[in-house]
Structure formats: structure tokens, C-alpha cells
Amino acid sequence: MDKEREKFKLRLAGVAIGKYSFSIFCDKAFFDIADISTIKDGALHLRIDMEKTEKIVTLKFHFKGEVTVLCDRCLAPLALKMDFMNPLIVNLVPEVDPNYDNSDDIWLVQENDYELDVFHFVYESIVLALPSKIIHPVDATGKSTCDPEAIKLLERNTEKNKTNEIDPRWEALKKINLNN
């Protein structure tokens, strides 16, 4: 596990001003460590482009590949393609105020720190890139590609709940006269 996390530590100390590029492969081991409950597996290629100046490190994270998630409708596995970029700006300062809370895309880091751990940034970037509603797509005929057995079960239970009967407690509320 420690070896997997080490891949996400970018060295800062002793790195000359200039441009650099790193590649990391995020696979099942990464998703197991990150403990992202919605992602069951994945194969994401991550390229990090880094530009270091005297006081600023600009990072661009390029994600490309796919993750395996569960469909919100049928709970069957679904391969979801991902291709996105997320930037991070790191300001190197003499001393970081202990009350300062790093924002999502701008961090303050002490200028003499040896390395920068971007594991959680990568984790959060992937989670935030997931769509809010994950369902299997429809096929060419417009029919859902969800698990057919799960769809049948959902339809059967939906039909059982579609009765025109009103709960007697709500029916009693109709008798209240509000015009007093």
C-alpha cells in the first residue's frame, strides 16, 4: 500500500526551475487504497505536467481511461469512460499560516518542503468528475441496457405501488375546514 501512495508524491526540493512531466497509472490498487465506494475498479492514465518557477508550481492533471462503477438503476457494473483535466496551483511560501485552509485548486506549501503529496487531490478529482446520475445508456433502439432482471423487478414493484387508494390518515385531513 505504501508503494502505491509513494507514486503520488512529487519531489519539490532540489528541483530546478522548468517544465516536467510525470505519468501514473491508477488501477484497482489505487481505488482500493482511496476507498472510493462508488468506484469498484478502473484503469486511468494520469499525466501530470508540472511547471516550477521560483515561488509557484503549476500542475495540470490529465486523466484518461475508464472506471467501473455500479449503475444507480440496476446496480450492475458499468464501465464509464473518463477524459478530463484538473489544474492545481501551489504557492511556495516561507511559512504557512496554520489557520489557512488550502482551497480546491490553490495550495500554500512551505518553500522548503521536500515533496508534495497529491494523492487526495487525484482522488477528489476523480470523484468530482463522476456524473451525479450513473445509469446504463440506451441501445440503438432506445431500450435500456440495464440488467433485464433488475428492470423487471423494479417494474413489478413500481406497479404494486401505483394504487389509487389514499392512506386513510391523509383522507381524514381533507375533512378539516380551514375557513374558520
C-alpha positions in Angstrom: 0.0 0.0 0.0 2.8 2.4 0.9 4.4 1.8 -2.5 1.2 2.8 -4.3 0.9 6.0 -2.3 4.5 6.9 -3.0 3.7 7.3 -6.7 1.7 10.4 -5.8 4.5 12.3 -4.0 6.1 14.8 -6.3 9.6 16.0 -5.3 10.0 19.7 -4.8 13.3 20.1 -3.0 16.3 20.4 -5.3 14.1 20.5 -8.5 15.3 23.2 -10.9 13.0 25.8 -12.4 11.5 24.4 -15.5 8.9 22.1 -17.0 8.4 18.4 -16.1 6.0 15.6 -16.9 5.1 12.5 -14.9 2.9 9.5 -15.7 1.0 7.5 -13.1 -1.4 4.6 -13.8 -4.4 4.4 -11.4 -5.7 0.9 -11.3 -7.6 -1.3 -8.8 -4.8 -0.9 -6.2 -5.3 2.9 -6.2 -9.1 2.6 -5.9 -8.7 0.1 -3.1 -6.4 2.5 -1.1 -8.5 5.5 -1.9 -11.6 3.6 -0.7 -13.9 5.3 -3.2 -17.1 3.3 -2.5 -18.7 4.2 -5.9 -15.7 3.0 -7.9 -15.1 -0.7 -8.0 -12.2 -0.8 -10.4 -10.5 1.3 -13.0 -7.7 1.9 -15.5 -6.9 5.6 -15.6 -3.8 7.0 -17.1 -2.7 10.2 -15.3 -0.3 12.6 -16.8 0.9 15.4 -14.6 2.5 18.4 -16.3 4.5 20.5 -13.8 6.0 23.9 -14.3 8.1 25.1 -11.5 9.1 28.8 -11.0 10.9 30.3 -8.0 7.7 30.7 -6.0 4.9 28.9 -7.9 4.4 25.3 -9.1 1.7 24.9 -11.7 0.3 21.4 -12.1 -2.0 20.1 -14.7 -3.5 16.7 -14.1 -4.8 14.9 -17.3 -7.0 11.9 -16.7 -7.9 9.4 -19.4 -9.3 5.9 -19.2 -12.3 4.2 -17.6 -13.6 3.3 -14.2 -16.0 0.6 -13.2 -19.0 1.9 -11.2 -22.4 0.5 -10.3 -25.5 1.6 -12.1 -27.8 3.7 -10.0 -30.8 1.9 -11.5 -29.9 -1.8 -11.7 -26.7 -2.0 -9.5 -24.9 -3.9 -12.3 -21.3 -2.9 -13.1 -20.8 -0.2 -15.7 -17.6 0.9 -17.5 -17.6 4.7 -17.5 -15.1 6.5 -19.8 -13.3 9.4 -18.3 -11.2 12.1 -20.1 -10.7 15.4 -18.2 -8.1 17.8 -16.9 -7.8 19.4 -13.5 -5.3 22.2 -12.6 -3.6 22.9 -9.2 -1.5 25.9 -8.3 1.0 25.6 -5.5 2.4 28.8 -4.0 5.7 28.2 -2.2 5.8 30.5 0.8 8.3 30.9 3.7 5.8 29.9 6.3 2.2 28.6 6.0 -0.3 30.2 8.4 -1.7 27.3 10.5 -5.2 28.8 10.1 -5.0 28.8 6.3 -7.1 26.1 4.7 -5.9 25.1 1.2 -8.7 25.7 -1.4 -9.6 23.2 -4.0 -7.2 24.4 -6.7 -4.7 26.7 -4.9 -2.4 25.4 -2.1 0.1 27.1 0.1 3.1 25.0 0.8 6.3 25.8 2.7 9.1 26.6 0.3 11.5 24.1 1.9 9.1 21.1 1.9 10.8 18.1 0.3 7.8 16.8 -1.5 4.2 17.4 -2.4 1.6 14.6 -1.8 -1.2 14.8 -4.4 -2.9 11.5 -3.6 -6.0 13.2 -2.1 -6.1 15.7 -4.9 -6.2 12.9 -7.5 -8.8 11.0 -5.5 -11.1 14.1 -5.2 -10.6 15.0 -8.9 -11.8 11.5 -10.0 -14.8 11.5 -7.6 -15.9 15.0 -8.6 -15.6 14.1 -12.3 -18.2 11.3 -11.9 -21.7 12.2 -13.2 -24.3 12.8 -10.5 -26.5 10.1 -12.1 -24.8 6.9 -13.3 -27.0 4.7 -15.4 -26.5 2.3 -18.3 -27.0 4.0 -21.7 -29.8 3.1 -24.1 -29.1 1.0 -27.1 -29.8 1.9 -30.8 -33.5 1.0 -30.4 -33.9 3.3 -27.3 -34.1 0.4 -24.9 -32.1 0.5 -21.6 -29.0 -1.7 -21.4 -29.5 -2.2 -17.7 -29.7 -5.7 -16.2 -33.1 -7.0 -17.6 -33.9 -9.0 -14.4 -33.4 -5.9 -12.2 -35.6 -3.8 -14.6 -38.4 -6.5 -14.3 -38.2 -6.4 -10.6 -38.3 -2.6 -10.5 -41.3 -2.5 -12.8 -43.1 -5.1 -10.8 -42.6 -3.2 -7.6 -43.5 0.1 -9.2 -46.8 -1.4 -10.4 -47.6 -2.6 -6.9 -47.1 0.9 -5.5 -49.3 2.5 -8.2 -52.7 2.2 -6.5 -55.3 4.9 -6.4 -56.0 4.3 -2.7 -55.2 7.1 -0.4 -53.9 6.5 3.0 -56.8 6.9 5.5 -54.8 9.3 7.6 -54.4 11.7 4.6 -58.1 11.2 3.7 -59.1 12.4 7.2 -57.1 15.6 6.6 -59.4 16.5 3.7 -62.3 16.8 6.1 -60.6 19.7 8.0 -62.3 23.0 7.5 -59.7 25.7 7.2 -62.2 28.6 6.6 -62.9 29.3 10.3 
